[in-house]
Amino acid sequence: MIEILLNFGLPILIMLIAFFVGSRIEKRHFEDIQNREEALHGFPAVSFEKLPADWKVGSVDLVSGSVVISLDYFKRIIAGLRGLIGGRIKTYEPLLERARREALLRMTESAKSQGFDAVVNVRLETSRLANSARNGKGTAGIEILAFGTALSLS
């Protein structure tokens, strides 16, 4: 009986603890993102290329922010099961939302810390850093890069 518990119970317990710890970390990251977004409320970071007529530009510079996210083991398993039948992979959506929002925040915080007043022509790029190996070992992850033109308005 003890052997069965050690062979099956302990790994399951460790996986459950990892799942709940990972969920808590994700929740705290979303809370941190929310607080930082509220602090930057009113700082324009927009995708349009043509400036409003009343904006007088003093100086410009390229600003960027990037984040690398590793794909969660549990979400990878669920996505693999979903891949068998096709359809939307909902387990990855919060991960990608966190990464997108974090990259945009880092870009905007960089512009603000350098004394700029707005960021225009904002673009997002994604890239896969590594594939998970077929044998289940290896790392799978993505990078999201946000970049744009920071403006100092006069």
N, C-alpha and C positions, 0 to 999 in steps of 0.2 A: 504493500500500500504506500509506504513512504517513498519507494522507488518511483512509483507512478506519479506521485505528487511532485517529486523533484524533476522528473523528466518532462512532465506536461504542465503541471500547475505553476511552477516557477517561471518558465518562459512566457506563459500566458499572463501571469501577474506583471512581469517586467514590461510586456507589450502594452498592457492596460495602463500602467503608470506612465509609460512614454507617450501614449495617446493623450492622456489627460494633461500631462505637462506641456506637450506640444499645443494642445488646444488653448491652454492658459496663456502661453507665450504669444500665440496668434492674437488672442483677445486683447492682451496688453499692448501689442504693437498697434492694433487698430485704435485703441484709446489714445496712444501717444500721437498717432497720425492725426486724429481728430483734434487734439489740443493744439498741435502745431499748425494745422490748417486754420483754426480759429484765430491764432495769433497773427497769421498772414492775411486775414480777411481784408479785402480792399486793395491788396497789391495785385495789379493786373498781370496775369500770365495768360496770354491769349494766342490763338493760332492765326489770326489775320495778318496779312502781309502789308496791307495799305494802312498807313496811320491816319487817325482822325485829323481833320484839317486844323484843329486848334492845338495840337501837340507840337511844341517846338523842341527839337532834339538838341541836347548839348553834346553828349558823347555816347558812344556805343561800344559794346564788347560782346563776345560770345560767352555764354554761360552754359553750364551743363551740370547734370546730376545723374548718377547711375547707382544701381543696386543689383546685386547678384543674389538670387534666391535658389536654394537647393530644394528639389522636389521631395516632399514628405513621403516617407516610406509607406505609411498607411494610405495616403492619397494615391500613391503610385499603384498599390495593389487594387484599390477600388477602380482606378482608371483603367487598369489592365482588364478587369472583369467587364467594365463598360465597353472597352474596345472590342470585345467578342461579339457584342450585339449591335454596336454602333450607337450614335446619338451624342447628345451633349454631355460633356464630362464636367459635371457641376462641382466635383471635388477640387478642381484646379482653379475655379473662378475666384474664390477669396484670395488665393495665393497670388494670382496675377493682378487682382485689384490692389492688394497691399504693395506689390512691387511697383505698379504704375504710379500710385499715389506717393510712395516714398521717393521715387526718382523725380517726380515733379516738385515735391517739397524740397529736396536737396538742391535742385536747380534754382528755385525761387529764393530759398534761404541764401544761396551763394550770391545771387544778384542783389538782394537786400543788404547783405553784409558788406558788399563792395560799394554801397551808396547809390545804386540805381533805383529808378522809380517804377519801372515796368519791364516786362519781358514780352516781346512779340515774336511772331513766326515760330511758335513753339512746335517742336516735332518730337515724336517718340520713335525709337528703334528698339527692336528686340533681337536677341541672338541666342542661340542654344550654345552653351559652353561645352557641354559634353553629353554624350549619350550614355544611358545606363547599358552596361554590357548585357548580352543575351543570357548569361548565366546568373543574372541577378546581382552581380557585384558591380562596383563602379559607382560613379556619381552622375546624377542627371541634374542639370540646372539651367537657368536662363539668366540673362542680363537684360535689364531694361535701361535704356539711356534716354534721358530727356535733355533737349538742348534748344536754345533759342537766342535771340538777339536782345541783350539787355540795353535799356535806354535810360539816359539821364535827361530828364526834362527840365527845360529852363523857362 
